[in-house]
Amino acid sequence: VIGIAASLLVSTAMAADRSVVAFQSKLVMPDPALAAFVGALRAALKPDTALDYAGIDAMFAARVSTFQRGEDPLKPWKKAAEIKSDYLAAAARLMVVPGAWPKDDTPPDLRPEAARKILAVLSVGTFSRVSQVPFAVCSPASFKVNAAVAGKFAREHSADAASLRFFARDIELKALPTPVAKTAGKVPTGTLLAPLRDATLSDDWSKLFASNGVEGYWHRADQPALSLSQSHICFGKFRDGYKITALFADGH
C-alpha cells in the first residue's frame, strides 16, 4: 500500500510580510513495487546503453494520458492527445522541441532525447498525487503556490513566473556578490524570489528579491534553486505491476 504523507515543503504560512510560499502536498512514499519499477525504467533509459525501444514501450500502459502547458507555470494544465502506440516516439513529440530540418529530409529520431528528458524528470526522486490523474502516483512531487499572488509578485518585479525561484531549505542572501560579504537577510524554505537585473554580475551570482522583503545576492553553488516549471511522469498499478499512465510536459 502506498502511504500518503500530507507533508508540506514548508510550515510557514503567508504572513504579514507578504511572503509567497511554494509547497508540496499529497506527498507519496513509493511502495517497493513502484520503487523497483522506477529503478528498472531508469536503467532502461540510461543514455550510455543501446536503448531497447520495444522494452521501453512495454513499460507504458495501453492508454497514456498527456497534459501540456506553455511557458507560464501558473497556467492550468491542458489535456492533450492520448497515446495508444509507439509510446516513446509519442513522448518525444510531447516533450521534445524539434529543430528545423529541410523539407526533403527525414525527420530525426527524437526517441533518445525523449529518454533523456524522462530520465531527467525522474532524477528528482520525489512523488505525489496530481489532481488531473488522482489514481496515479507522479514524479517529481508537484509544487503548489497561490497562482494569483505569485503572478502579482512576478509582475511587480518585471519577471515572468518561470523565472521565479525558491529553495528546499532556509538560505541567506549576501549583501554583496562575494562569499565573505555580510548577510543581507534570511529567506525561509519555499519563499519565492524574483531575479533582479545586474549587468555587472558574473554567471556565478544572481541578484534576487525575496517575497519576504529580503534583497541580496546568491551564489549558484551554495544551494540548488527550484522552479515552478515542472514536468511529471505518472504511474498506475495494474495486475502485472506498475506502468506509465500519464505524461505532463511543461514549457511547450
Salt bridges, closest charged atoms under 4 A:
ASP31 OD2 - LYS237 NZ 3.73
GLU82 OE1 - ARG63 NH2 2.97
ASP109 OD2 - ARG111 NH2 2.94
GLU113 OE1 - ARG116 NH2 2.97
GLU156 OE2 - ARG18 NH2 3.24
GLU156 OE2 - LYS152 NZ 2.57
GLU215 OE2 - LYS207 NZ 3.54
ASP250 OD1 - ARG69 NE 3.14
